[in-house]
Amino acid sequence: VQLQACGGGSVQPGGSLRLSCAVSGRYFGRLAMGWYRQGSGKEREYVAGIDAGGSPSFADSVKGRFAIYRDDAKNTNIVYLEMNSLKPEDTAVYYCKIKPSPVWEIWGQGTLVTVSS
């Protein structure tokens, strides 16, 4: 089972990016999926999540700027993170995560987002 995150890149302040994360190797049904990020020299932090029913949650730092949505069509687990009005402080490696059971977490490999003028 693997999580493949992609969509990162370099953008100017105020710009937008969309990240995606796809689960391969197994279909788990509808489950919660989340995004985290880790800036240079910082702890990994929660960014946004979406539960099995489609309800989103966001860190205060990204509320109103980021959106999260999922695609469970055709027995696939894909989650998207739409990032708008990006700021330099959003620069980080972004990771997606799923938790198929209380004792089993699966992390993606990370995708770098750089916001700079």
C-alpha positions as CSV (number, residue, x, y, z in Angstrom):
1,V,0.0,0.0,0.0
2,Q,1.4,3.4,-1.0
3,L,0.3,7.0,-0.8
4,Q,1.4,9.1,-3.8
5,A,1.3,12.8,-3.2
6,C,2.0,15.2,-6.0
7,G,1.3,18.8,-7.1
8,G,3.9,20.7,-5.2
9,G,6.0,23.4,-6.7
10,S,7.1,27.0,-6.5
11,V,4.6,29.8,-6.5
12,Q,4.6,33.5,-5.7
13,P,2.8,34.9,-2.7
14,G,-1.0,35.1,-3.4
15,G,-0.8,32.2,-5.9
16,S,-2.5,28.8,-5.8
17,L,-1.6,25.2,-6.0
18,R,-3.5,22.0,-5.9
19,L,-2.1,18.9,-4.2
20,S,-3.4,15.4,-4.7
21,C,-2.8,12.2,-2.9
22,A,-3.8,8.8,-4.2
23,V,-3.8,5.5,-2.4
24,S,-2.6,2.5,-4.4
25,G,-2.3,-1.1,-3.7
26,R,-5.6,-1.5,-1.8
27,Y,-9.0,0.1,-1.5
28,F,-10.0,0.7,2.0
29,G,-13.5,2.0,1.4
30,R,-14.3,5.5,2.6
31,L,-12.0,6.6,5.4
32,A,-10.6,9.8,6.8
33,M,-7.7,11.3,5.0
34,G,-5.5,14.2,6.1
35,W,-2.8,16.6,5.1
36,Y,0.1,17.7,7.2
37,R,3.2,19.8,6.6
38,Q,6.6,20.3,7.9
39,G,8.6,23.5,7.4
40,S,12.3,23.7,7.6
41,G,13.3,23.4,11.3
42,K,9.8,23.0,12.4
43,E,7.6,20.2,13.8
44,R,5.1,18.5,11.5
45,E,1.7,20.1,11.8
46,Y,-1.8,19.3,10.9
47,V,-3.2,21.3,7.9
48,A,-6.5,19.8,6.9
49,G,-8.6,16.6,7.0
50,I,-11.7,15.1,5.6
51,D,-13.7,12.4,7.3
52,A,-15.4,9.4,5.7
53,G,-18.6,11.4,5.3
54,G,-16.9,14.3,3.6
55,S,-16.8,16.8,6.4
56,P,-13.6,18.9,6.3
57,S,-11.5,20.4,9.1
58,F,-8.7,22.9,8.9
59,A,-6.0,24.3,11.0
60,D,-6.6,27.9,11.9
61,S,-3.7,29.1,9.9
62,V,-5.2,27.9,6.6
63,K,-9.0,28.5,7.2
64,G,-10.6,30.4,4.4
65,R,-7.6,29.9,2.1
66,F,-7.4,26.1,1.7
67,A,-10.1,23.6,0.6
68,I,-10.0,19.8,0.8
69,Y,-12.1,17.3,-1.1
70,R,-12.1,13.7,-1.9
71,D,-12.8,11.4,-4.8
72,D,-13.9,7.9,-4.0
73,A,-15.3,7.0,-7.4
74,K,-14.3,3.7,-9.0
75,N,-13.1,2.3,-5.7
76,T,-10.2,4.7,-5.3
77,N,-9.1,6.9,-2.4
78,I,-7.9,10.3,-3.6
79,V,-7.8,13.4,-1.6
80,Y,-7.1,16.9,-2.9
81,L,-5.8,20.0,-1.1
82,E,-6.7,23.2,-2.9
83,M,-4.4,26.0,-1.6
84,N,-5.2,29.6,-2.4
85,S,-3.8,33.0,-1.3
86,L,-0.5,31.2,-0.5
87,K,1.9,32.9,1.9
88,P,5.6,32.4,2.4
89,E,4.8,30.8,5.8
90,D,3.0,28.0,3.9
91,T,6.4,26.9,2.5
92,A,6.8,23.3,3.7
93,V,6.9,19.7,2.6
94,Y,3.3,18.5,2.5
95,Y,2.3,15.0,3.5
96,C,-0.9,13.1,3.2
97,K,-2.0,10.4,5.7
98,I,-4.6,7.8,6.1
99,K,-5.4,5.6,9.1
100,P,-7.0,2.4,8.1
101,S,-7.2,1.2,11.7
102,P,-6.4,2.6,15.2
103,V,-2.9,1.1,15.0
104,W,-2.1,1.5,11.3
105,E,-1.1,4.8,9.8
106,I,0.2,5.2,6.3
107,W,2.1,8.3,5.2
108,G,2.8,9.6,1.7
109,Q,6.3,10.6,0.7
110,G,5.7,14.3,0.8
111,T,5.7,17.0,-1.9
112,L,7.5,20.4,-1.5
113,V,5.6,23.6,-1.7
114,T,7.7,26.8,-1.9
115,V,6.0,30.2,-1.7
116,S,8.5,33.0,-2.6
117,S,8.8,36.1,-4.6
